[in-house]
Structure formats: C-alpha cells, structure tokens
Amino acid sequence: MSQIKDSIFIVTGAASGIGRALAIQAADAGARVIATDVNEIGLNETINQATGTIEGYILDVSDAEQIKTFAAETIKKHFHERFILVNNAGVALFSGSFLETSLTDFEWLLNINLWGVVRMTKAFLRHLVKQNQGHIVNVSSIYGITGMPENSAYSTAKFAVKGFSDVLKFELLRTNVKISTVHPGGIKTNITRNSRVGQHRNNEEGKKAMAKFERIALKTSPEKAAAIILDGIAKDKPRILIGNDARTMDMIARVFPNAYHKVLAKMLKL
C-alpha cells in the first residue's frame, strides 16, 4: 500500500457505507485522510470508529461554491503532497419507470451523482497535473455497465461517470496522474435509506421498493468493497469491478452487446 501511505486521501460520502470503510482503511494504511460528507453526525461516527487519523469536513457535493472553497483550502494546506481523490458520494432514487420519474427528481440525482464527480475533479485536477502526481477514483456502478429498469436517472449518472473517466484516462496518458473507475455491484450500504422516493409515489410504495432492492441486490459488505478499491488504487488499476454480480453483468454486456437486455430480463425474471 505504498501508493496510499502518507498520501492526502480525500473521500466524499464518508459518513457511511463504502466511503466510511475507505476512510477507516486508508487511515489504517497510513494515509492522511480527509473524509467529507453532508451528514455531520455520520461523519463524526466515521472519525470515532477509526484507529488512524481522519480529518472531517462538512461538504455538499451538489454545491459548487462549497467545493471550490474546500479544494482551495486543501490544496493550500497540502500543496506539495500526493493527492488521492475518491469521488464516492451518491444517492438513490426510487421513482419507477422513466415515464413516472419527474425531471425535478432526475436533476436532483444528477446534480449529486454526476455533477458532484465533475465538480470535485475540476477543482483538483489542474493542481494534480501541475504536480504531475496523484490519483482520482470515480465510483460508477454495475448500473454504469448495464442499464436496468426503473433506474433511468441512476444509470444515466453512472454511465456518464464511466464515460467521463474514460476520457480523462486518455487525456492524462502522458502524465503521472492516474484515473480509476469503480463498478460496485450490490453493496450493503445505507444508500437506499439516503434515497428519495419519486414524487408520484407514496411513502409506502417507496419503502416496499427499497426493501425489495435491499433483499435482492445488496450482497457485498462495504469493508470488502473498500479493501478491493484500495488494492486497485495501490496497483493503479484503471477499472475496478466489485462483486460477482458486477463481473457477471460486465461479461454479459460484452458477450451479448446487442441482446444483453433480453438475457438479463430472463435472468432477473422481468
């Protein structure tokens, strides 16, 4: 973990789930962790659970001005250090089909899951390029490999994160700045509890949809996911798949590029 030790390790969405596990494990590996989240209570819990040192910072990745301020302060304080930035913050939306999803809900999710990644990357990348060192890790999803029904906004954001990251990999080939894209499968996190129920749905419908999603899809622990991500960072892997479900979906999408929707529909009994 020499890539991680003594680095300035910034992780968004660190109040729970993968973000919390990453912050704790990176600190244990010797990184100087800056954990950010909009949830102050959860962020303090992350800090208190760590044996290593973690600095907390309240940050809303949907707020461009907050990001600019955070980046300016952090770069000034750690100007000559090696940065690892993990864009992990995200939310879920249980809104039904695309026809049932309001544009307000769609835009809300994109502002966090996509624009949060873009804004954070924009705020730090120029400094990393000037220093000719660093690593940016963008968390996409299994839904950034294959589109799934009733996840139009989420899949749109996660496919866009993958595409954005792929472009950066090309543009930064002649530098020592590394880019990794993470595609987790179902992770046992609180993302569903931090989600929004679509405007057309009542709370009872939303709760049922969340419960079904948690029961069927969430398989891998955040701690295992974080360990896989840190190993990928240490090895400069451009692409990190987490879970058998992610590997299976990836294989199906590559083997059956024109028919994977039908294959998945049969597998999932849709």
N, C-alpha and C positions, 0 to 999 in steps of 0.2 A: 504493500500500500504506500510505496514511496511517493507516488503521484499525489496522494491525498495528505500525507503527513506535512504539517507546517503550512499548508495552503490556507487561503481565506475561502472557506467553504460556505457559500450562500445558498440557502434553500428556502423557497417560497412554499406556503401551505404547510408550515411545520407544526401546526397546533394539533395534528392528529395524523393517523394513517401512515402512508409511505413517507411523507415529509418529516413526521416526528421520528420515525425509525431511522431515516437517513441522518438527521441531525445528531441523534444519540450515537449512532455507529461511527459517523465521521469524526465526532469529538473523541470517541474511544480510540480511533486510529491515529490521533494526534493532530487533526485539523483544528484550526481556529474557526469555529462555526458561528455564522450569523444566521439565526433562524428567524424567519419573518412570517407573519400571518395577520389577518384582520381580527382574529379571535384572541384577545389578550389572556383570558382565563386558560384556554387550551395551550397557548404558547408558554405560559408560566409552568404548566404541568410538564411540558416537554423539558424545560430547563431543569426542573426539580428532579426529573427522572434520570438525568444524565450524570454519569460519573466524571466525564470530561467537561471542559468549559464551553458553555454556549452563551452567546450574547443574543438577547431577544430584541426584535424591532417590530413595532406595530406597523403593518403595511397593507394597504388595499391595492392589489394589482390592477384593479379597474380604474384607479385614479392616477392619471398621467403625471400630475404635479407631485404627488407623494413619491412616485418612482424617481423622478428627476432629483428631488431633494435627497432621497435615500442613496442613490447612486453617487451623487456629488460628495456627500459626507463620507461614504465608504471608500471611494477612490482616493480622496484626500488623505484619509487616515491610514490607508494601506497601499500607498501609491506604488511602491516597488515590489509588492508581494505578488505571488501567483494566485490568481482567482479561479475558483471552480464555481460556476453558477448553475444551480439546478432549478429550472422553471417547472415546478411541480403543482402549484396552486390550481385548483379546479373545482367545479361544481357540476351537479347533475340536474337534469330536467325531466320530470315525468309528465308529459303533456299529450301523449297519444301520438297519432299519425301526424304527418306534416300538415295535412289539411286542418287538423284540430289544433295545431300549435299557433299561438299568436306571434306576430312579429316582435312584439314587446318582449315576450319570453325568449324568443330566438336571439334577439340582440343582447339581452341580458347575459345569456350564456356565452356568446361570442366575445363579449367585452371582457370576460374573465379568462375563459379557457384559451382563446386565441390572442386577443389584443394584450392580455397580461404577459404572454410569452414574447410577443413582438416588442412591446414597450420595454420590458426588462432587458432584452437582448440589445435593443437600440441604445439603452442607457449605459451599457457596459462594454459593448463590443469594440468601439473605437479605441478605448484605453487598452484593451487586451491586444489589439493589433499593433498599437504603438509599442507596447512592451514585448510583443512577439512571444507571448506565452499565455496559457490559460485554457480553460475547457468550459464549454457551455453544453448543458444536458437538458434537452427539451422532452418533457413527458407527453407522449401522444397516448395511444391506447390500442387495444385489439380492434376498437371501432375506427381506428385510423388505418386499418388494413382492409377490413371488410365492412361495408355498410350494413346496419341492422335495422329492422323495422321499429318504429316508434322512438327512434333516436336520431332524427334528422339534424337537429341543432348540434348535438354532441358529436356525431360523426363528422359533420361539416367542420367543426373546430379541430378535431383530432387529425383528419386528413390534411387540413391546412397546416397544422403544426408539422406534420411529416414533410409536406412539400416545402415549407419554409426552411426546415432544417436541411433538406437535401440540397437546396440552392446554396445555403451557407457552406456546406461541405465543399462544393465546387469552388466558390469564391475565395475560400480560405486555404486552398490546397497548398499555396506557396508560403504559408505562414506556419508558425508552431501553435496556432490556436486550433484546438480540436472541437468537433461538434459530435454529439451523440444523440440519437433519437431512441427513446424508450417506449416499448409497446407492452404494457402490462395487460394480462388477461384479467380474470376476476380476482380482485384483492379484497380481503376482509377489512374494509375501512369504513369510516363514517361519512363517506361522500354522499350516500343516499340520505342520511339524516341532515346533511347540509344542503340538500337539494331544494328545488322549487317544484311545486305541483302546478301544472298548467292552469291558466285562468279559467278554462272551460270545465275543469274537473273539480268535484267537491273533495274535501279532505279525506273522506272515507275511501274513495276511489284511488286517491294518491297513496294512501297508506297500504292498500292492497297491492298496488303496483310495486311499491318499494319492497314490501315483504317478499313478494314473488321473486323479484330481482335478487335480493339478498340470499334467498334459499337456493336458487338455481345457479347463479353466476359467480358468487364470491367464494373462491376456493383457497387462494394463496394468502399466507399471513403477510402483514406489512413488513415484519422483520426479515422474512426470507426475501421479499421483493427488494428491500433496501440493500441486503447483502449482495444480491445479484447485480444491482445497479453500481454499487461501489466497486465490485470486481470488474465490471465493464469499464468504468472510469479508469481504474488502475491499468487496464490493458488497452486503453484508447480505442475501445470498440465503437465503430460508427453506428451500430444498430444493436439494441439490447431487447431481446424478447423475454418475457417473464410468464412462466406457467405453460403447462401442456396445452391449455386451450388456445393460447396465443400462437404457439408453434403449429398447432393443428390448423387454425384459421389461416395462418400465413401459407402453409403448404397447399391448402385447398384453393386459395386465391391464385397461387402461382400455377398450379397444375390444371385448374379449370377456370382460366381467366374470363371466358365467355359464358360460363354456366354455373359459377360458384353460388349465385343466388339460389338457384334451384337445388343444388346439392345441400346447401346449408338449411334451406327450408325443409327438406326431407329429414335431415339430421335432427333439427330442432322441433320437428312436427308442427310447423307453422301452417 
